[in-house]
Amino acid sequence: MTKERLISLDVFRGLTILLMTIVNNPGSWEAIYHPLMHSEWHGCTPTDLVFPFFIFIMGAAVSFAMPTKLYNKTTFNKILTRSIRIFCLGLFLYFFGQIEIFKLQGIPLLLGRLAITALVGYLLMGNFSSKIKTYFAFGVLGSLLFLAYSGIEAYQNVRIPGVLQRIGIIYFVVSLLNLKTNQKTQALVATILLLVYWAVMTLVPVPGIGDTNLHKGTNLAAWIDSILLKGHMWNGTKTWDPEGILSTIPAIASGIIGLLIGQLINSTMSQVRIVKRMIIIGVPLIALALVWDIIFPINKSIWTSSYVLYTSGLATIFLAALYYIIDIAKYTKWTQLFVIFGVNSMIVFFLSGIIPKALKMIEFQNPKATSEKINLLDFLYYFGIDPYFNNPKTASLAFALLYVLFWTVLLWLFYKNKLIFKV
Protein backbone atom coordinates (compact mmCIF):
# COMPACT_ATOMS: atom_id res chain seq x y z
CA MET A 1 0.00 0.00 0.00
CA THR A 2 1.56 3.32 -1.09
CA LYS A 3 1.71 6.37 1.11
CA GLU A 4 -0.19 9.34 -0.32
CA ARG A 5 2.02 12.04 1.22
CA LEU A 6 5.11 12.13 3.37
CA ILE A 7 5.22 15.09 5.74
CA SER A 8 8.90 14.53 6.51
CA LEU A 9 9.71 14.92 2.80
CA ASP A 10 7.77 18.21 2.69
CA VAL A 11 9.69 19.38 5.77
CA PHE A 12 13.00 18.33 4.21
CA ARG A 13 12.13 20.26 1.05
CA GLY A 14 11.07 23.25 3.13
CA LEU A 15 14.31 23.23 5.13
CA THR A 16 16.30 23.05 1.92
CA ILE A 17 14.45 25.86 0.15
CA LEU A 18 14.65 27.99 3.31
CA LEU A 19 18.41 27.55 3.47
CA MET A 20 18.61 28.35 -0.24
CA THR A 21 16.73 31.60 0.37
CA ILE A 22 19.20 32.56 3.10
CA VAL A 23 22.40 31.79 1.19
CA ASN A 24 21.16 33.42 -2.04
CA ASN A 25 20.12 36.70 -0.44
CA PRO A 26 22.77 38.10 1.91
CA GLY A 27 22.76 41.80 2.64
CA SER A 28 26.28 42.02 1.20
CA TRP A 29 28.15 39.46 -0.89
CA GLU A 30 31.33 40.85 0.67
CA ALA A 31 30.33 39.87 4.21
CA ILE A 32 29.16 36.27 4.55
CA TYR A 33 29.83 33.66 7.23
CA HIS A 34 31.83 30.77 5.79
CA PRO A 35 29.13 28.05 6.20
CA LEU A 36 26.83 30.21 4.06
CA MET A 37 29.33 30.32 1.19
CA HIS A 38 30.03 27.75 -1.51
CA SER A 39 33.42 26.05 -1.41
CA GLU A 40 35.96 27.87 -3.52
CA TRP A 41 36.60 24.63 -5.42
CA HIS A 42 37.17 21.25 -3.75
CA GLY A 43 35.31 20.59 -0.49
CA CYS A 44 31.76 20.92 0.75
CA THR A 45 30.11 23.52 2.97
CA PRO A 46 26.50 23.43 4.24
CA THR A 47 25.64 25.71 1.32
CA ASP A 48 26.94 23.11 -1.12
CA LEU A 49 24.31 20.69 0.20
CA VAL A 50 21.31 22.76 -0.93
CA PHE A 51 21.25 21.87 -4.64
CA PRO A 52 21.96 18.12 -4.36
CA PHE A 53 19.48 17.83 -1.48
CA PHE A 54 16.82 19.44 -3.66
CA ILE A 55 17.55 16.98 -6.48
CA PHE A 56 17.51 14.06 -4.03
CA ILE A 57 14.15 15.23 -2.65
CA MET A 58 12.75 15.60 -6.16
CA GLY A 59 13.81 12.04 -6.96
CA ALA A 60 12.19 10.72 -3.78
CA ALA A 61 9.00 12.66 -4.54
CA VAL A 62 8.73 11.02 -7.97
CA SER A 63 8.02 7.66 -6.31
CA PHE A 64 5.09 9.22 -4.45
CA ALA A 65 3.75 11.14 -7.46
CA MET A 66 3.96 8.02 -9.66
CA PRO A 67 3.52 5.04 -7.31
CA THR A 68 2.07 2.86 -10.07
CA LYS A 69 4.22 2.16 -13.11
CA LEU A 70 1.62 3.14 -15.71
CA TYR A 71 3.50 4.28 -18.82
CA ASN A 72 1.69 5.50 -21.91
CA LYS A 73 1.68 8.41 -24.32
CA THR A 74 -0.32 10.60 -21.92
CA THR A 75 2.04 9.96 -19.02
CA PHE A 76 5.10 10.64 -21.17
CA ASN A 77 3.58 13.91 -22.36
CA LYS A 78 2.90 15.02 -18.77
CA ILE A 79 6.47 14.25 -17.75
CA LEU A 80 7.95 16.02 -20.78
CA THR A 81 5.73 19.07 -20.35
CA ARG A 82 6.54 19.42 -16.65
CA SER A 83 10.25 19.07 -17.38
CA ILE A 84 10.10 21.83 -19.99
CA ARG A 85 8.08 24.08 -17.69
CA ILE A 86 10.68 23.73 -14.93
CA PHE A 87 13.48 24.32 -17.47
CA CYS A 88 11.78 27.45 -18.81
CA LEU A 89 11.23 28.96 -15.35
CA GLY A 90 14.95 28.69 -14.70
CA LEU A 91 15.83 30.00 -18.14
CA PHE A 92 13.58 33.03 -17.75
CA LEU A 93 15.38 34.06 -14.56
CA TYR A 94 18.39 34.95 -16.72
CA PHE A 95 16.25 36.76 -19.29
CA PHE A 96 14.50 39.01 -16.77
CA GLY A 97 17.39 41.45 -16.36
CA GLN A 98 18.03 41.55 -20.13
CA ILE A 99 14.51 42.27 -21.37
CA GLU A 100 14.26 45.36 -23.55
CA ILE A 101 10.91 46.99 -24.36
CA PHE A 102 11.30 49.58 -27.07
CA LYS A 103 13.41 52.31 -25.42
CA LEU A 104 11.90 52.19 -21.95
CA GLN A 105 14.16 52.82 -18.96
CA GLY A 106 13.84 52.88 -15.18
CA ILE A 107 10.44 52.26 -13.58
CA PRO A 108 8.50 51.91 -16.88
CA LEU A 109 10.94 49.21 -18.00
CA LEU A 110 10.67 47.48 -14.63
CA LEU A 111 6.88 47.44 -14.83
CA GLY A 112 7.11 46.00 -18.33
CA ARG A 113 9.50 43.28 -17.17
CA LEU A 114 7.24 42.43 -14.24
CA ALA A 115 4.22 42.21 -16.56
CA ILE A 116 6.12 39.79 -18.81
CA THR A 117 7.19 37.82 -15.72
CA ALA A 118 3.57 37.53 -14.61
CA LEU A 119 2.59 36.30 -18.06
CA VAL A 120 5.41 33.75 -18.23
CA GLY A 121 4.66 32.57 -14.68
CA TYR A 122 0.99 32.15 -15.59
CA LEU A 123 1.80 30.20 -18.76
CA LEU A 124 4.22 27.90 -16.95
CA MET A 125 2.41 27.44 -13.63
CA GLY A 126 -1.20 27.91 -14.64
CA ASN A 127 -3.65 25.03 -14.35
CA PHE A 128 -4.67 24.26 -17.93
CA SER A 129 -5.56 21.13 -19.84
CA SER A 130 -2.61 18.84 -20.68
CA LYS A 131 -2.67 19.91 -24.34
CA ILE A 132 -2.63 23.63 -23.52
CA LYS A 133 0.17 23.13 -20.97
CA THR A 134 2.24 21.42 -23.67
CA TYR A 135 1.62 24.18 -26.22
CA PHE A 136 2.54 26.89 -23.74
CA ALA A 137 5.64 25.05 -22.52
CA PHE A 138 7.04 24.52 -26.01
CA GLY A 139 6.01 28.03 -27.00
CA VAL A 140 7.90 29.65 -24.12
CA LEU A 141 10.93 27.41 -24.62
CA GLY A 142 11.07 28.14 -28.35
CA SER A 143 10.70 31.88 -27.77
CA LEU A 144 13.48 32.04 -25.18
CA LEU A 145 15.92 29.93 -27.22
CA PHE A 146 15.14 31.99 -30.33
CA LEU A 147 15.99 35.19 -28.47
CA ALA A 148 19.18 33.66 -27.04
CA TYR A 149 20.49 32.70 -30.48
CA SER A 150 18.86 35.45 -32.54
CA GLY A 151 21.91 37.69 -32.50
CA ILE A 152 19.99 40.42 -30.65
CA GLU A 153 22.61 42.14 -28.51
CA ALA A 154 20.55 42.18 -25.31
CA TYR A 155 20.29 38.39 -25.28
CA GLN A 156 23.52 37.24 -26.91
CA ASN A 157 25.16 36.38 -23.57
CA VAL A 158 22.11 35.25 -21.62
CA ARG A 159 22.84 32.11 -19.60
CA ILE A 160 21.25 28.88 -20.84
CA PRO A 161 22.09 26.32 -18.08
CA GLY A 162 21.09 26.83 -14.45
CA VAL A 163 19.67 25.23 -11.34
CA LEU A 164 16.06 24.82 -12.46
CA GLN A 165 17.20 23.84 -15.93
CA ARG A 166 19.23 20.97 -14.48
CA ILE A 167 16.33 19.99 -12.22
CA GLY A 168 14.00 19.86 -15.23
CA ILE A 169 16.35 17.55 -17.13
CA ILE A 170 16.88 15.26 -14.14
CA TYR A 171 13.15 15.12 -13.42
CA PHE A 172 12.54 13.90 -16.97
CA VAL A 173 15.17 11.14 -16.79
CA VAL A 174 14.30 10.00 -13.26
CA SER A 175 10.57 9.91 -13.98
CA LEU A 176 11.06 7.71 -17.04
CA LEU A 177 13.39 5.41 -15.12
CA ASN A 178 10.79 5.12 -12.39
CA LEU A 179 8.13 4.04 -14.87
CA LYS A 180 10.20 1.91 -17.24
CA THR A 181 12.75 0.11 -15.02
CA ASN A 182 13.05 -1.77 -11.75
CA GLN A 183 15.15 -0.78 -8.75
CA LYS A 184 18.07 -2.99 -9.72
CA THR A 185 18.31 -1.32 -13.14
CA GLN A 186 17.99 2.13 -11.57
CA ALA A 187 20.85 1.42 -9.17
CA LEU A 188 22.92 0.06 -12.06
CA VAL A 189 22.28 3.17 -14.16
CA ALA A 190 23.34 5.44 -11.28
CA THR A 191 26.51 3.41 -10.76
CA ILE A 192 27.41 3.47 -14.46
CA LEU A 193 26.83 7.23 -14.68
CA LEU A 194 29.16 7.89 -11.73
CA LEU A 195 31.89 5.54 -12.97
CA VAL A 196 31.75 6.77 -16.57
CA TYR A 197 31.91 10.41 -15.44
CA TRP A 198 34.89 9.63 -13.22
CA ALA A 199 36.66 7.85 -16.09
CA VAL A 200 35.93 10.60 -18.61
CA MET A 201 37.05 13.40 -16.30
CA THR A 202 40.25 11.66 -15.22
CA LEU A 203 41.33 9.73 -18.34
CA VAL A 204 40.27 11.74 -21.41
CA PRO A 205 42.78 14.48 -22.40
CA VAL A 206 41.39 17.99 -22.72
CA PRO A 207 41.62 19.31 -26.32
CA GLY A 208 43.77 22.40 -26.52
CA ILE A 209 44.86 22.00 -22.89
CA GLY A 210 46.62 18.65 -22.75
CA ASP A 211 46.56 16.26 -19.82
CA THR A 212 43.43 15.58 -17.82
CA ASN A 213 42.89 17.86 -14.86
CA LEU A 214 40.24 18.92 -12.36
CA HIS A 215 41.20 22.59 -12.27
CA LYS A 216 38.76 25.47 -12.65
CA GLY A 217 38.13 26.37 -16.28
CA THR A 218 40.55 23.87 -17.84
CA ASN A 219 38.93 20.48 -17.16
CA LEU A 220 37.05 18.47 -19.78
CA ALA A 221 33.62 19.58 -18.54
CA ALA A 222 34.68 23.21 -18.93
CA TRP A 223 35.99 22.54 -22.45
CA ILE A 224 32.67 20.98 -23.52
CA ASP A 225 30.76 23.95 -22.07
CA SER A 226 33.04 26.39 -23.89
CA ILE A 227 32.24 24.68 -27.19
CA LEU A 228 28.53 23.97 -26.85
CA LEU A 229 27.48 26.88 -24.62
CA LYS A 230 29.80 29.59 -25.90
CA GLY A 231 28.55 32.99 -24.80
CA HIS A 232 25.69 31.49 -22.80
CA MET A 233 27.39 30.38 -19.62
CA TRP A 234 27.55 31.55 -16.02
CA ASN A 235 28.30 35.29 -15.93
CA GLY A 236 28.09 35.43 -19.71
CA THR A 237 31.68 35.30 -20.86
CA LYS A 238 33.17 32.67 -18.51
CA THR A 239 34.74 29.54 -19.93
CA TRP A 240 32.74 27.07 -17.82
CA ASP A 241 29.41 26.68 -16.08
CA PRO A 242 28.72 25.04 -12.70
CA GLU A 243 25.48 23.63 -14.16
CA GLY A 244 27.07 22.70 -17.46
CA ILE A 245 26.45 19.83 -19.85
CA LEU A 246 28.86 17.09 -18.79
CA SER A 247 28.41 17.62 -15.06
CA THR A 248 24.67 17.07 -15.46
CA ILE A 249 25.42 13.35 -16.01
CA PRO A 250 26.45 12.58 -12.41
CA ALA A 251 23.73 14.92 -11.13
CA ILE A 252 21.20 12.51 -12.63
CA ALA A 253 22.59 9.89 -10.25
CA SER A 254 21.70 12.19 -7.33
CA GLY A 255 18.09 12.08 -8.49
CA ILE A 256 18.16 8.30 -8.99
CA ILE A 257 19.44 7.71 -5.46
CA GLY A 258 16.61 9.91 -4.18
CA LEU A 259 14.18 7.85 -6.26
CA LEU A 260 15.47 4.61 -4.73
CA ILE A 261 15.11 5.99 -1.21
CA GLY A 262 11.60 7.18 -2.01
CA GLN A 263 10.68 3.72 -3.24
CA LEU A 264 12.07 2.24 -0.04
CA ILE A 265 9.92 4.55 2.10
CA ASN A 266 6.94 3.82 -0.13
CA SER A 267 7.35 0.05 0.31
CA THR A 268 5.35 -2.29 2.53
CA MET A 269 8.27 -2.67 4.93
CA SER A 270 7.66 -1.58 8.52
CA GLN A 271 8.56 2.04 9.29
CA VAL A 272 11.27 1.13 11.79
CA ARG A 273 12.91 -1.24 9.31
CA ILE A 274 12.76 1.50 6.67
CA VAL A 275 14.70 3.86 8.96
CA LYS A 276 17.28 1.18 9.71
CA ARG A 277 17.67 0.41 6.01
CA MET A 278 18.12 4.11 5.20
CA ILE A 279 20.92 4.37 7.77
CA ILE A 280 22.51 1.20 6.40
CA ILE A 281 22.47 2.83 2.94
CA GLY A 282 23.44 6.37 3.96
CA VAL A 283 26.49 5.64 6.10
CA PRO A 284 28.31 3.51 3.46
CA LEU A 285 27.56 6.14 0.80
CA ILE A 286 29.32 8.76 2.93
CA ALA A 287 32.23 6.42 3.69
CA LEU A 288 32.66 5.48 0.02
CA ALA A 289 32.55 9.16 -0.93
CA LEU A 290 35.33 10.01 1.51
CA VAL A 291 37.48 7.23 0.08
CA TRP A 292 36.76 8.30 -3.51
CA ASP A 293 37.53 11.89 -2.50
CA ILE A 294 41.21 10.91 -2.34
CA ILE A 295 41.42 10.50 -6.13
CA PHE A 296 38.26 12.32 -7.29
CA PRO A 297 37.72 15.19 -4.83
CA ILE A 298 34.31 16.20 -3.56
CA ASN A 299 33.44 19.22 -5.68
CA LYS A 300 30.06 20.86 -6.35
CA SER A 301 31.12 22.98 -9.30
CA ILE A 302 31.96 19.94 -11.43
CA TRP A 303 29.57 17.67 -9.49
CA THR A 304 32.11 14.90 -8.96
CA SER A 305 31.00 11.32 -8.34
CA SER A 306 32.32 11.51 -4.76
CA TYR A 307 30.19 14.64 -4.26
CA VAL A 308 27.10 12.72 -5.41
CA LEU A 309 27.71 9.89 -2.95
CA TYR A 310 28.60 12.24 -0.08
CA THR A 311 25.56 14.50 -0.45
CA SER A 312 23.20 11.59 -1.19
CA GLY A 313 24.44 9.79 1.92
CA LEU A 314 23.88 12.86 4.06
CA ALA A 315 20.44 13.42 2.51
CA THR A 316 19.49 9.81 3.24
CA ILE A 317 20.55 10.07 6.89
CA PHE A 318 18.84 13.42 7.31
CA LEU A 319 15.59 12.18 5.77
CA ALA A 320 15.74 9.04 7.94
CA ALA A 321 15.94 11.24 11.04
CA LEU A 322 13.04 13.42 9.90
CA TYR A 323 11.00 10.35 8.92
CA TYR A 324 11.48 8.84 12.38
CA ILE A 325 10.72 12.08 14.26
CA ILE A 326 7.74 13.18 12.16
CA ASP A 327 6.11 10.13 10.58
CA ILE A 328 6.88 7.52 13.24
CA ALA A 329 7.14 9.41 16.54
CA LYS A 330 4.49 11.91 15.32
CA TYR A 331 6.35 14.88 16.78
CA THR A 332 5.00 17.45 14.33
CA LYS A 333 4.27 20.66 16.25
CA TRP A 334 7.45 22.33 14.96
CA THR A 335 7.02 21.40 11.30
CA GLN A 336 4.51 23.87 9.91
CA LEU A 337 7.03 26.60 9.09
CA PHE A 338 8.98 24.19 6.91
CA VAL A 339 5.88 22.62 5.38
CA ILE A 340 4.66 25.96 4.04
CA PHE A 341 8.04 26.42 2.33
CA GLY A 342 8.08 22.82 1.14
CA VAL A 343 4.68 22.73 -0.56
CA ASN A 344 5.28 25.99 -2.44
CA SER A 345 9.00 25.61 -3.15
CA MET A 346 8.79 26.39 -6.87
CA ILE A 347 7.20 29.81 -6.44
CA VAL A 348 9.85 30.68 -3.82
CA PHE A 349 12.63 29.52 -6.13
CA PHE A 350 11.29 31.52 -9.06
CA LEU A 351 10.25 34.77 -7.40
CA SER A 352 13.17 34.92 -4.97
CA GLY A 353 15.33 35.20 -8.07
CA ILE A 354 13.14 37.94 -9.57
CA ILE A 355 12.50 40.20 -6.56
CA PRO A 356 16.14 41.21 -5.83
CA LYS A 357 16.71 42.02 -9.52
CA ALA A 358 13.54 44.11 -9.55
CA LEU A 359 14.59 46.03 -6.42
CA LYS A 360 17.96 46.78 -7.99
CA MET A 361 16.22 48.46 -10.92
CA ILE A 362 14.64 51.06 -8.61
CA GLU A 363 17.28 53.78 -8.23
CA PHE A 364 17.26 57.16 -6.53
CA GLN A 365 19.67 59.67 -5.03
CA ASN A 366 21.95 58.30 -2.33
CA PRO A 367 21.23 60.25 0.90
CA LYS A 368 24.91 60.03 1.90
CA ALA A 369 26.40 60.82 -1.49
CA THR A 370 24.26 63.26 -3.43
CA SER A 371 26.36 62.78 -6.57
CA GLU A 372 25.59 59.05 -6.65
CA LYS A 373 22.51 56.88 -7.02
CA ILE A 374 21.62 53.88 -4.92
CA ASN A 375 19.22 51.07 -5.75
CA LEU A 376 16.39 50.09 -3.41
CA LEU A 377 17.91 46.73 -2.45
CA ASP A 378 21.17 48.34 -1.30
CA PHE A 379 19.26 51.16 0.39
CA LEU A 380 17.23 48.72 2.48
CA TYR A 381 20.40 46.99 3.62
CA TYR A 382 22.84 49.87 4.14
CA PHE A 383 20.31 52.23 5.72
CA GLY A 384 17.84 49.81 7.31
CA ILE A 385 19.99 46.93 8.59
CA ASP A 386 23.74 47.56 8.51
CA PRO A 387 23.83 50.56 10.95
CA TYR A 388 22.42 48.40 13.76
CA PHE A 389 25.23 45.81 13.74
CA ASN A 390 28.92 46.05 14.54
CA ASN A 391 29.77 42.88 12.64
CA PRO A 392 29.08 43.24 8.89
CA LYS A 393 28.63 39.47 8.53
CA THR A 394 25.94 39.48 11.19
CA ALA A 395 24.25 42.42 9.48
CA SER A 396 24.36 40.58 6.16
CA LEU A 397 22.83 37.47 7.74
CA ALA A 398 20.15 39.56 9.46
CA PHE A 399 19.09 40.93 6.08
CA ALA A 400 18.80 37.41 4.69
CA LEU A 401 16.72 36.32 7.69
CA LEU A 402 14.37 39.27 7.26
CA TYR A 403 13.94 38.25 3.63
CA VAL A 404 13.02 34.77 4.87
CA LEU A 405 10.52 36.39 7.25
CA PHE A 406 8.95 38.19 4.29
CA TRP A 407 8.56 34.88 2.47
CA THR A 408 7.24 33.18 5.61
CA VAL A 409 4.39 35.68 5.89
CA LEU A 410 3.61 35.42 2.17
CA LEU A 411 3.72 31.63 2.13
CA TRP A 412 1.57 31.43 5.25
CA LEU A 413 -1.10 33.47 3.45
CA PHE A 414 -0.84 31.15 0.46
CA TYR A 415 -1.07 28.08 2.68
CA LYS A 416 -3.98 29.44 4.69
CA ASN A 417 -5.88 30.15 1.47
CA LYS A 418 -4.89 26.78 -0.04
CA LEU A 419 -2.88 28.38 -2.84
CA ILE A 420 -0.33 25.82 -4.03
CA PHE A 421 1.71 26.79 -7.10
CA LYS A 422 2.75 23.74 -9.06
CA VAL A 423 4.56 23.30 -12.35
N, C-alpha and C positions, 0 to 999 in steps of 0.2 A: 504493500500500500504506500503510495507516494505522499510526501508531505506537501501541502499546498503552499505554505510560506514558511520561511525560516527567519524568525526575528533576529537571531544572532547574526545572520548574514546581512540583514538591513543595517544593524548596528555597526558591523565591521565596515560596510560601505560608507556609512555616515561618518565614522571616525576617520576614514581615509580621505573623504572629500573635505572634511573639516580641516584636517592637517594640510591638505593641498591649498585650501583657501588662505591659511596662515602663511605658508611658505611662499606663496605667489604674490602676496600683497603686503610686504613690509613698508614701513613709513619711508625708509631710505635703504636703497640697495647697497649703500656704503657702510651700513651699521646693522649687521645681522649676527646673532649668536650662531656659533659653528654648527650645532645640531640642525639648525634651520637652513643650512646651505647644502648644496650638492657637493659631492667630492670633486676636487679639482680634476682628478683623472681616476686612477685606481683607488679602490676602497669603497666604503658604503656608510653613509650617514643616515639618520632617521628620515631625512628628506628623500633620500634615494629609494626608500621603500614605498613611497606613495604610488608611483606609476605601476610597478609590478604587482603591488597589492590590488590595485584597481582591476588590472587584467585578470589576476587570479580570481577575484570576486566575480567578475563577469563570466569567467569560465564556469565557476560553481553555479552561478545563477541559471546558466543555460540548461543544466540538468533539471531544474525546477520548472523552467518555462516550457521545456519540451520533454516531459517525463516519459511519454510514449514515443516510440521510434516510428512515427508515421511520416514517411517521405513521399511526396508527390509534387507535381508542378506548382500547386498552390503554396505549399510549404516552402519550396525553394524560392519562389517569388517573394514571399514575406521576408525570408532571411536576407535575400539580396537587397531588397528595398530598404530594410532597416540598416544594413551595413552601409549603403550609400548615403542614407540620411545622416548617420553618425559621421561619416567621412566628410560630408558637405558642411556640417556644423563646425567641425574643426577647421576646414579649409576657409570658411567665411571669416573666422576670427582674424586671419591674416589679410583679408581683403578690406576689412572695416576701415582701417586707418589709411587705406590707399584710394578709397572711393572718391571719384571726382564727379561733380554734378554741374555741368556747364562751367561757369567761372565763380561759383559760390565760394565764400570764405567764412571763417569764424562760425558764429552761432547758426546762421542759415545752412551752412554746410553740415554742421553737426546734426541739426534737425533732419536734414535729408538723409544722412547716414543712419540715424536712428529709425527713420521711417522704413528704409530698405531693410534694416535689421529685423524690424517687426514683421515685415512681409516674409523674409527668408525664414525666420523662426516659425511663423504660422504655416508656411508651406512644408517645413521639415518636421514639425512637431504637432501639426494639426491632426485631428481625428477624422480622416476621410475613408472612403472605400479603398480596398486594396489596389484597385486599378488606378485611381486618382493619386494615391500615395506614390505609386511607381512612376507615373508620368511626372509628377512634381520633383521627385528625387532625381531622375535622369535629366530633367530640365534644368534644375539648379546646378547639378554637376557639370553638364555640358556648357552652361553659361560661364561658370567660374573658370573652367579649363580653357575655354575659348579666350576669355579675357587675359588669362595668364600667358598664353602663347600667341596672342594677337599682334604683339609688337607695340601695343599702346604703352607709352613710357611709364604711366602710373602703376602698371601691373607687371612690368617686365622682370621685376625681382621679387614678386610676391612669393612667399614660401608655400610649397606644395605639401611636404610631409608635416606631421605634427602628432600630438598626443591622441586626439580624437580620431585622426586619420588612421593611425596604427590600431586603435581599438576597433574601428569599423572593420578593418581587414581581418583582424584576429577573430572577431565575432563571427564573421562569415565562415572562416575555416573551421573553427571549433564547433559551430552549430552543425555544419555538414558532417563532421566527424562523429558528433553525438548521434546523428540520425542514421548514418550509413555504416558505422563500424562498432565493434565491441570494445570493451575496456582493454583487452590485451593488445589489440591493434593500436588503440589510442596511445597506450604507454610506449609501444614500439615506435610509433611515429615521433613522439616527443624525444625519445632517446636518439633516434637517427638524426633528427634536426639538430640536436645539441652536439653530437659527435661530428657531423658533417661541417657545421659552422666552425667548430674548433679546428678541424683539419684544414679547412679553406683558409682561415685566418692565420694559421701558423705554418702552413706548408706551401701555399701558392705565392710566388713572387709578385710584387706589386709593380705593374708596368710603369716605366718612367722613374721609378724609385729604386728598385733593386730587391734586396732581400726582404723577406717577410718581417713585419714589425707590428707592434701594438701601440705605436705612438700617435699622438693627436695630429690628425690631418694628413698622415702619410701611410696609414694602414690600408688594407685592401678595401674595406668597407667605405672609407673616405674616397678612394679612387673611383669606385663604382658610382658613388653619389656625385662626384665631380663631373662624371661623364653623362649620366642619365638625368641628373637634376640641376644641371649647370644654370646658375642664375636664380634658382628657386629653392635655395636651401636656407637653413637657419641664419638669421641676420643678413639675408640677401646674397652677399658676395663671398661668404665663407666657403671653404673647400670641403666641408663635410657637414653632416647633419646628424644630431643625436637620435632622431627618429627616421634614419635613412632606410634605404632599400634592403641591403644585406642584413643589417642588424634586426630587421623585422622577423627574419627566419627563426632565431632562437626565442624571440618574444612570443611567437605562436606556442612554443612549448610551455611558457608560463600559463597561457590560457588553457592548454590541455591538462596540465597538472591540476589547475583549479576545477576543470570539468570532472576529472577523476575523483577529486575529493568531494565534489557535489554529489556525484553518483553514490559514493560511499555513504554520505549522510542520508541520501534519499533511499537507501536500501532497507530491507526488512530486518537488518541486524539490530540488536538492542542498542539503546542510546549509549550506555556505558561502554559497551564493546566498540562502538563507533569512535568514541573519544580515545580509547586505548589504541585503536588502530591508527588514528590520526597522529598520535604521538609517536607510534612506531614508525610511521612514514616520515614525519617531519624531522625528527632528530637525525636519522641517517642522511637525509637530504642536506642538512646543514653541515654535517661532518664531511660528506663527500665534496661539498662545495669548498670547504676550507682546504681539503687536500688538493683539489683541482686548482685552487687559487695559486698554488706554488708555481704552476707552469702556464696557467691561463687566468690571470688575475681578475678578481671580482671588479667589474667596471660597468656602470650604468650607461655611459655614453656610447659604448659599442656593444652593450647588452651581452656580455660574455656568458658562456654556458655555465660557468661557476656562479655568476650573478643570478642566473635563472634558478639554479638549485638552492642557493642561499636564501633568496627572497621567497621562493616557494615554500621552503622548509619553515621559515619564520611565519609566513602567512598561515600555513597549516597548523602550527602550534598555537598561534594567536586565535584562529577560528575555533580550534578545539577548546580553548579556555572559555571563549565567549559562549560556545554551544553548551558547555557544561553549566556555566553560571546562569545563562538565560533560559535555555530550552529544557534543561534537566532539573536544575535547582529552583527554577522559576523566580530567580531574583531579578526582577525587571523594573523596579521603581526608578532606577537611574537612567533607563535606556531612551526615554522619549526624545531627548535633545538630539541624540544620534540617529534615531529613526527618522525624524523629520528631515534631516540632511540626506539620509540614505535613500528614501523613497523618491526624492526629487533631485537626485544628484546631477542629472543631465542639465537641468536649467541652471543650477549653480555653476557647473563647469562652463557653460556657454556664456551666461551673462556676467560672471565674475571676470571673464576676459574682455568683455565689452565695456563695462562701467568705468574701469580706470582709464581706458583710452578716451572715453567720452569726456571724463572730467579733465583730462589733460588738454582737450581742445578748447576749454573755456578759459580764456586768458584775460587778465586785467592788470592794472598798474600795481606794482609791488609797493606796499606801504613803507617798506624800509629802504627802498631804492627806487626813487621816482623815475629814474631813467630806464628802468627795466620792467619787464612784464613777468608775471608769475601765473602759472596755471592753477586751477581750482584744487587739483589733487595735492600739489605741493603746498598750497596755501593752508589747506586743512591740516596738513601734518606740521609744517614749520611754525604756524601761528596758533594752532589749536591743541597740539599734542607735545611737540618737542620742548617748549619752554617749561613744562612742568616736571621734567626729568633731568637728572644730572648725567645719567648714563645714556648716551645716544642709542645703544643697542636695546635698552629697555624701552626707550621712547618708540623706537621702530617696531618693537614687538607689541607695544600697547596699541599702536595704530592698527596693526593687523588684527588684534583681538577685538577692537571696536568694529572693524569691518565684518568680522565673524558675528558680532552681536547684531549688526544690521541685517545680515542674512538670516540669523536665528529668528528675529521678529518677522521678517518677510515669509520665511518658510513655515513658521507657526501659523500665520494667517492662511497660507495655502493649505496646510494640513487640516486646520480647523474647518475650512470650507471645502474639503475633499477635492482640492485641485492638485492633481498629479500629472506632471508633464512628462510624457513618454515619447520616445522616438519610434 
